[in-house]
Amino acid sequence: MTTVVDYGMGNLRNVRRAFEAIGEGVVVTSDPGQVAAAGRIVIPGVGAFGEAVRRIDGLGLREHLVDHVRKGRPLLGICLGMQLLFEASEESPAAAGLGLLPGTVLRFEPPLKVPHIGWNDVVPAGTSSLFPADTAPICCYFVHSFYVPDSSAAVATTTYGKDFVSAVQRDSLFGVQFHPEKSQTSGQALLARFLGVH
């Protein structure tokens, strides 16, 4: 059973459907007790970093999310959910991310069109449970205006004007900048590999 965190800013319906399509049961919740008891967590996200932080803190979820990772339980952040794993974002300089990974999320600069929308290659950059052993690129769907420029936890990169981090892993903590729930067979396969992490 996978727990999808509902803090009012996630693509909840599509994330739930994507997991159910591969046979996984899903609980969608904003209840701190359920989040604390979860064996596997997904943090989806669409919207602004600062507002997401405000809602997570307002619901009393921060402590449980951080504790979940410290206990070595699997957690996957999707899009904004991945950005929230870091310390800060240029989008909302006063807002503190979850701080599970060091670094600051940056905004794409002109002349790049913002947001970065559409299909793009995700190129594995290291060993990760999320990607096949052959490390071949997979094509996934992106919608974002901010990006992680570099990270010691990077396990995949994507090029949009410049290379940026499109997936991270540290032990059982994972994040993807793209939307696996919108990435058809590539996304479903990645979610299935996440479910294989214990």
N, C-alpha and C positions, 0 to 999 in steps of 0.2 A: 504493500500500500504506500502510495506517494502522497505527501501533504503539500498542496500548493497554497502558498501564503497569499491571502487576499487583503491587501492594504489599500484597496480602492483604485489602483493604477495599473493593474495587470491585464494582459490579454487572456483572461481566465478561461473563457469558453473554448478557444482554440487550443490552449495548452492542455486542458482536460481531455478534449477530443483526441489530441495527438497521443496521449498516454493510453487512453481507452482503446485506440485503434491497434495498439500493440499488446493489448490484453492486460494492462495494468489498472488496478483500482486506484481511484483518486478521491482524496478528501480536500475540499476547498474551504479554508477557514481563516478567520482573523482572531480566533480565540487563543490567548497566550498559553492556556493549559494544553490545548491540542498541539500547538507548535512545540511546546516543551517536551511532549511525549512522542513526537514524530520520530520515525526511524529514518526517513528520507524526505528531504525538503527541496522544493523548487520555489525560487523567488522570481516571478515574471516581472515585467515592468515596461510601461510605456508612459512617457511624460517627463516631468522636470525632476532633477536630482533633489533639490531642496524640499519640494513638496513631498516627495517620496520619503525622505528622512523624517520630515515632520509627522507624517502619518504613521510610520513605523514606530517612532518614539511615542506618539500619542496613544497608540494601541498597546504599548508596553511589550513590544516584540523584540526590541534590540537585544536585550540580555539573553533571551532564549535562542535567538539565531546565533549569536556569538558562542554561547555555551554548547550548542549543537555541534558546531565545527570543532571546538576544543575537545569534545568527547570523541572526535574522529568519525562522526556520522556523516553520510553523504549529503551534500548540498550543492544544488545547481542554480546559478544566477543566469537569467536570460535577458539580454539587451540592457535596459536600465538596471535590471537585477544584477548583471555582472558589474556594472559601474559602481553600484552600491557596496560591493565587496571592498572597494578601495577607500583610501582615507578622505579624499576630497575631490571636488570637481570645479572647474572654472565656471560652470553654469551657476553655481550657488556657493561662492567662496566661504560663506559663514556656516554652511551646513557640514557637519561631520559625518562621513560615511561610516560603514561598519568597521572599517580599519582592519579587516581580516587579511588584506594584502596592502603593502606599502605603495604609495604613488598617488598621483593626481590625474584626473580625467580632463582632457583638453578638448577645445572646440576646433572643428575643421575650419581652416582659414581660406579666404578668397585666394585664387579664383575658383576654388572648388565649389561646386554646387552643393548647397546644404538644404535639406538633409541628403545623406548618401542613401539612395533608395534603389533596390533591385537586387538581381542575382550577381554574385561575385564568388571568386574562388577562395576557399579557406585552405591554406597550405600548412600542413602539420610541420611544426618546428622542433619537435622533441617527442619523446615517448609519452604517451597519454592513453588512459583507458577509454577516452572518447573517440579515438580514431583507429582505423584498421592498421594492422601491423605493417602494411606495405607503404604507409605514409603518403599515398597518392592524394592530390588535392580533391576536395569535394566542393560542389557548388551549392551555396546556401543563400537565403534571402535576408537582406539587410534593410533596416530603416533606422537611421540614427544621425545625429548632428555632432555628437561628442565621441571621443575615442580614447583608448589607452595607448600612449605612445610606445611604451616599453614596460616590461615587467620580468622579474626573475622567475615568475610563475608561468610565463608565456609558453604555450604548447602549439599555437598556430598563429599565423599572420595572414593578413589580407592587404591588397594594395588598392588604395583610392587616393591618387595623387602622391601618396607616400605610403610606406608600409606601416600598419598599425597592428596591435594585438587583437586577434579575433577569438581567441580561446585561452583560458588559463586553467591550470590545475596545480594544486598543492595538497598532496595526500588525498583526502576524500572531499576536498573543496574544489568546485568546478565553476567556470563561468564561460559563457559564449556571448559574443556581441551580436551575432545573427539570431534569427528566429527559427529554431528547429521545427517549431509547430507549423511554420509556413513553408518549410523547405522540402516538402514531399518525401520521397523515399530516403534521401540523404538525411533529412532531419529525423525521420522515424528510426533509422538505423542508429543514429547518434544517441537518441533517447534510450533505445534498447541497450546500448553499451553502458550508458549511465546506470540503468537498472541492474547491470551486472556487477556494479561496484558494491563491496560490502565493508 
